[in-house]
Amino acid sequence: MLQPRSSHLSLCSGWAFIICGTISFLTLCYAAIISKILPEPRNSILLSIRNDWYYCFLVPLTLPVLIVLVYLHWLSMKLFKHA
């Protein structure tokens, strides 16, 4: 059975978002955790990722800000709902 064009487009874009999110997550895991465990690579790009410590601290330092922003979002929705 044929689907409407907009439904097919949203299905394809949904899969594209899932694939891009998975690739981004795996890249972050490699940069933050896995590259520090593996032996030193010969590739200069992988070596620079291994020696970089930015991504190891990115997630722990972003979590407190995320918690504050989620609380402020919840608070603004409560105030808007009861206004």
Secondary structure, DSSP 8 states (H G I E B T S, - for coil): ----HHHHHHHHHHHHHHHHHHHHHHHHHIIIIIHHHS---SSHHHHHHHH--HHHHHHHHHHHHHHHHHHHHHHHHHHHHT-
